[in-house]
Amino acid sequence: MPNSKDREIVGLQALRAVAALAVVIHHALRATTVKAPEAMHLGPSVFPDWLVEAGAGGVDVFFILSGFLMVYISGSYVEGRRPVSHFLQQRVLRVWPMYALVTLFALKPALLQWYATGERGFSLSAQRLGGFLFLPSFNEHHYIQPIVGVGWTLSYEALFYLCFAAAIVVARRQLFGALCTILAAAFVLGQLLPEASVWHGFLSDPITLEFLFGAAIAKFVNWKGRHIAVSIAMIAAGAVLFATASYLGLMNTPWRPLSFGVAAALIFIGVLRLEDRVQWPKLVVLLGNASYSIYLVHVLVIYQGVMPYAERAIRKFDLSLGADLVAVLLVGGGVVAGVLCYFLLEKPLTVLLMRQRNGKRRPELPVSMTRP
């Protein structure tokens, strides 16, 4: 079982970078095609819909990464050198502050309307505000999506953290088996709840299998390979499976874990096998470090930042632009904003909170090893 002294795996940063960029590109292309205002008169995209949809598979990579990482750093908890409360505190300090701040920013229009009219809109209802605590809720269209759209994935991250903590408590020496049992119990509970309940839809989604894929890789797979050709073949096979699954429209189906999840697992193992054999560019590592901020803020930047200005510019100057060109601007804006947010907010805030928590002691692991 790995222990907390295991060194940082640089390849994880590359995986984070690619996963975050894939999601940003996915949302940018959707913003300039199916969600583009008609007044912009954007030209068609050269990318087919199924390929655009494949970008959402970055989420599957993130889930597998989380499952892997929790097992990889679990040694001190399994051995009883640290209490499970320490694990949960680490998770909260890493994930919640930034999410709460971005959620608060996303609520700005609703708060201003409440101030001006005295009426609380749907976004300020109790069920929606529960999103601050990663509680799932339905949006206006009855989809399970919190105030910050991408936050639905963090609700699953929070569920996994709680299940992982419970597994440590009940059977730390049989951690993987306990984790499988607890997640299976959560799935069964979801099936037993009324279909109209948000918890039915949330707990019944088999996407939680992807956390177990990552945990299994950490526990059972010898990912320290010597042959680069094998790694490249696994990455290529994963990419082909990604494209095939997207072409077949399996993204929003119960088959997602066995298609996109398996594809993400192949890519994940392939990249891990390249550790110590590939020197990842500094830009890739930087984007990996900033991936959480990029992931959190890019949708707000796209729809509340770049897109409105692009629409006004197109109208004012009577421009004729293609969807892909505008998408490039959206991707650039989302990534730059995320990197700035990382350096100006996430990194100093995390350092401050961890310093207050640990006193003068140095953090046990690099920030990049404990981020989701």
C-alpha positions in Angstrom: 0.0 0.0 0.0 1.4 3.4 -0.9 2.2 5.8 1.9 2.1 9.5 2.3 5.8 9.8 1.5 5.3 8.7 -2.1 6.8 11.3 -4.4 4.8 13.5 -6.7 3.8 11.9 -10.0 4.3 14.6 -12.7 2.3 12.7 -15.2 -0.8 13.4 -13.1 -0.3 17.1 -13.9 -0.3 16.2 -17.6 -3.5 14.3 -17.2 -5.1 17.1 -15.3 -4.1 19.6 -18.0 -5.5 17.5 -20.9 -8.7 16.7 -19.0 -9.3 20.4 -18.1 -8.5 21.6 -21.7 -10.8 18.9 -23.1 -13.7 20.1 -21.0 -13.0 23.8 -21.8 -12.9 23.1 -25.5 -16.2 21.1 -25.2 -18.0 23.9 -23.5 -16.5 26.5 -25.9 -17.6 24.7 -29.0 -21.1 24.2 -27.5 -21.3 27.9 -26.7 -20.6 28.7 -30.4 -22.8 26.1 -31.9 -25.9 24.7 -30.2 -26.0 27.5 -27.6 -24.9 30.4 -29.8 -27.2 33.4 -29.9 -28.8 33.6 -33.3 -27.9 37.3 -33.6 -24.2 36.3 -33.8 -24.8 34.5 -37.1 -21.7 32.3 -36.6 -20.6 30.1 -39.4 -20.8 26.3 -38.8 -18.1 24.4 -37.0 -15.8 21.9 -38.8 -16.1 19.6 -35.9 -18.9 17.0 -35.8 -21.2 17.0 -32.8 -20.0 13.6 -31.6 -16.4 14.9 -31.5 -17.4 18.0 -29.6 -19.2 15.7 -27.1 -16.1 13.6 -26.6 -14.5 16.6 -24.8 -16.8 16.1 -21.9 -14.8 12.9 -21.3 -12.2 14.9 -19.5 -14.5 14.5 -16.5 -14.0 10.7 -16.7 -10.3 11.2 -16.5 -10.7 13.4 -13.4 -12.8 10.8 -11.7 -10.3 8.0 -12.3 -7.5 10.3 -11.2 -9.3 11.0 -7.9 -9.8 7.3 -7.3 -6.2 6.6 -8.0 -4.9 9.5 -5.9 -6.9 8.7 -2.8 -5.5 5.2 -2.6 -2.0 6.4 -3.5 -1.8 8.8 -0.6 -3.8 6.6 1.8 -0.9 4.8 3.6 -0.8 7.0 6.7 -4.6 6.5 7.2 -4.5 2.8 6.5 -1.6 2.4 9.0 -3.5 4.4 11.6 -0.8 7.1 11.8 -3.4 9.8 11.0 -7.1 9.9 11.8 -9.8 9.9 9.2 -10.8 13.4 10.3 -7.4 14.6 9.0 -8.3 13.1 5.6 -11.7 14.9 5.5 -10.2 18.2 6.6 -7.6 18.0 3.8 -10.3 17.4 1.3 -12.4 20.3 2.5 -9.5 22.7 2.6 -8.4 21.8 -0.9 -11.8 21.8 -2.7 -14.4 23.8 -0.9 -13.0 27.4 -0.5 -12.5 27.9 -4.2 -15.8 26.3 -5.1 -17.7 28.4 -2.6 -16.1 31.6 -3.9 -16.9 30.7 -7.5 -20.5 29.8 -6.6 -20.9 33.1 -4.8 -19.7 34.9 -7.9 -22.1 33.0 -10.0 -24.9 34.1 -7.7 -24.1 37.8 -8.3 -27.0 38.4 -10.8 -29.5 36.7 -8.5 -28.3 38.6 -5.5 -28.5 41.9 -7.3 -32.0 41.1 -8.4 -33.0 40.2 -4.8 -31.5 43.5 -3.6 -33.4 45.5 -6.3 -36.7 43.7 -6.1 -36.8 42.0 -2.8 -37.7 38.7 -4.5 -35.6 35.6 -4.2 -35.3 33.8 -7.5 -34.9 30.1 -8.0 -31.2 30.3 -7.7 -31.5 31.5 -4.1 -33.9 28.7 -3.0 -32.9 26.5 -0.2 -32.3 23.5 -2.4 -30.1 25.4 -4.8 -28.1 27.0 -2.0 -27.4 23.5 -0.7 -24.9 23.4 -3.6 -22.5 25.3 -1.4 -22.2 22.0 0.5 -22.0 19.9 -2.6 -25.6 18.7 -2.2 -27.1 17.8 -5.5 -30.1 19.7 -6.8 -32.2 20.0 -9.9 -31.8 23.1 -12.1 -34.6 24.9 -13.9 -34.7 22.2 -16.6 -34.8 19.3 -14.1 -31.2 18.3 -14.6 -29.0 17.5 -11.7 -26.7 20.5 -11.9 -25.8 23.1 -9.2 -25.4 26.8 -9.5 -21.9 26.4 -11.0 -22.7 24.0 -13.8 -19.5 21.9 -13.5 -20.1 21.5 -9.8 -22.1 18.3 -10.4 -18.8 16.5 -10.7 -17.6 17.9 -7.4 -20.8 16.5 -5.7 -19.6 13.1 -6.8 -16.1 13.9 -5.6 -17.6 14.7 -2.2 -19.6 11.5 -2.2 -16.4 9.5 -3.0 -14.5 11.3 -0.3 -17.2 10.4 2.3 -17.3 6.8 1.1 -13.5 6.6 1.2 -13.4 7.9 4.7 -16.1 5.4 5.8 -14.1 2.6 4.2 -11.0 3.6 6.2 -13.1 3.6 9.4 -14.8 0.2 8.9 -12.1 -1.8 7.2 -8.8 0.0 6.7 -6.9 -3.2 6.0 -9.4 -4.2 3.4 -9.8 -0.7 2.0 -10.6 -1.5 -1.6 -13.2 -4.1 -0.8 -14.8 -1.9 1.8 -14.9 1.0 -0.7 -16.6 -1.2 -3.4 -19.2 -2.3 -0.8 -20.0 1.2 0.4 -20.3 2.6 -3.1 -22.5 -0.4 -4.1 -24.7 0.3 -1.1 -25.0 3.9 -2.1 -26.1 2.8 -5.6 -28.7 0.4 -4.2 -30.0 3.1 -1.9 -30.5 5.4 -4.9 -32.5 2.7 -6.6 -34.8 2.4 -3.6 -35.5 6.1 -3.4 -38.5 7.7 -5.4 -37.6 8.3 -9.0 -38.6 11.9 -8.7 -36.0 12.4 -6.0 -32.8 14.2 -6.8 -31.0 11.6 -4.7 -32.4 8.8 -6.8 -30.8 10.3 -9.9 -27.6 11.2 -8.1 -26.9 7.9 -6.3 -28.1 5.7 -9.1 -25.6 7.0 -11.7 -23.1 4.2 -12.4 -20.4 6.9 -13.1 -19.2 6.3 -9.5 -17.6 3.1 -11.0 -14.9 5.3 -12.4 -13.6 6.2 -9.0 -13.2 2.4 -8.4 -11.3 2.1 -11.7 -8.8 4.6 -10.4 -8.6 3.0 -7.0 -8.0 -0.4 -8.7 -5.2 1.0 -10.8 -3.4 2.3 -7.7 -3.8 -1.0 -5.8 -3.5 -3.7 -8.5 -1.9 -2.4 -11.7 1.9 -2.3 -12.2 1.9 1.1 -13.9 5.7 1.5 -13.8 6.3 0.1 -17.3 9.6 0.1 -19.2 8.4 0.0 -22.7 7.3 3.3 -24.2 5.6 1.6 -27.1 3.2 -0.2 -24.8 2.3 3.2 -23.2 1.7 4.8 -26.5 -0.4 1.9 -27.6 -2.6 2.2 -24.5 -3.0 5.9 -24.9 -3.9 5.4 -28.6 -6.4 2.6 -27.8 -8.0 4.8 -25.1 -8.3 7.7 -27.6 -9.9 5.5 -30.2 -12.4 4.1 -27.6 -13.2 7.7 -26.6 -14.0 8.6 -30.1 -16.0 5.4 -30.8 -18.0 5.8 -27.6 -18.8 9.4 -28.4 -19.7 8.5 -32.0 -22.2 5.9 -30.6 -23.7 8.5 -28.3 -22.9 6.7 -25.1 -22.0 9.8 -23.0 -25.3 10.3 -21.3 -26.2 6.6 -20.9 -25.6 4.0 -18.2 -22.8 2.6 -20.5 -20.6 5.7 -19.9 -18.3 4.0 -17.3 -17.8 1.0 -19.4 -17.0 3.1 -22.5 -15.6 6.5 -21.6 -14.5 5.2 -18.2 -12.5 2.3 -19.7 -11.1 4.7 -22.3 -10.0 7.1 -19.6 -8.4 4.3 -17.6 -6.4 3.1 -20.6 -5.1 6.7 -21.2 -4.4 7.1 -17.5 -2.3 3.9 -17.2 -0.5 4.8 -20.4 0.5 8.2 -19.2 1.5 6.8 -15.7 3.8 4.3 -17.5 5.7 7.2 -19.0 6.8 8.6 -15.6 10.5 9.1 -15.5 10.7 8.4 -19.2 9.1 11.6 -20.5 10.0 15.2 -19.6 6.6 17.0 -19.6 6.8 20.6 -20.8 6.6 23.2 -18.1 3.5 24.7 -19.7 1.7 21.3 -19.4 2.7 21.1 -15.7 1.5 24.7 -15.2 -1.9 24.0 -16.7 -2.1 20.9 -14.6 -1.4 22.9 -11.5 -4.1 25.4 -12.5 -6.5 22.8 -13.7 -8.9 23.1 -10.8 -9.2 26.9 -11.2 -9.5 26.5 -15.0 -12.3 23.9 -14.5 -14.2 26.0 -12.0 -14.2 29.4 -13.8 -14.1 28.7 -17.5 -17.9 28.4 -18.0 -18.5 31.7 -16.2 -15.8 33.3 -18.3 -17.3 31.9 -21.5 -20.9 32.9 -20.9 -20.6 36.0 -18.6 -17.2 37.3 -19.9 -16.0 36.6 -23.4 -19.2 35.7 -25.2 -21.2 38.9 -24.4 -18.3 41.1 -25.6 -17.9 38.9 -28.7 -21.6 39.3 -29.5 -21.5 43.0 -29.1 -18.3 43.3 -31.3 -19.9 41.2 -34.1 -23.0 43.3 -34.1 -21.2 46.6 -33.9 -18.7 45.9 -36.7 -20.9 43.6 -38.7 -18.4 40.8 -38.5 -18.8 37.4 -40.1 -17.0 34.8 -38.0 -16.9 31.1 -37.9 -17.9 29.2 -34.7 -14.5 27.7 -34.4 -12.7 31.0 -34.4 -14.9 32.4 -31.6 -14.4 29.1 -29.8 -10.6 29.6 -29.8 -11.2 33.0 -28.2 -13.4 31.4 -25.6 -10.9 28.7 -24.8 -8.1 31.2 -24.5 -10.2 33.4 -22.2 -11.2 30.5 -20.0 -7.7 29.1 -19.7 -6.0 32.5 -19.1 -8.6 33.4 -16.5 -8.2 30.1 -14.8 -4.4 30.4 -14.6 -4.7 33.9 -13.2 -7.2 32.7 -10.7 -4.8 29.9 -9.7 -1.9 32.3 -9.0 -3.9 35.1 -7.5 -6.5 33.2 -5.5 -6.3 29.4 -5.3 -2.6 29.0 -4.6 -2.3 31.7 -1.9 -5.6 30.8 -0.4 -4.7 27.1 -0.2 -1.2 27.9 1.3 -2.8 30.2 3.9 -5.4 27.6 4.9 -3.0 24.8 5.1 -0.5 26.8 7.0 -3.2 27.8 9.5 -4.2 24.2 9.8 -0.7 22.7 10.1 0.8 25.5 12.1 4.5 25.8 11.2 4.7 22.3 9.9 5.3 21.8 6.2 2.5 20.2 4.2 2.8 16.4 4.1 2.4 16.3 0.3 2.7 18.8 -2.6 -0.5 20.6 -3.3 -0.7 18.9 -6.7 -0.8 15.5 -5.0 -3.8 16.2 -2.9 -6.0 18.2 -5.3 -8.9 16.4 -6.9 
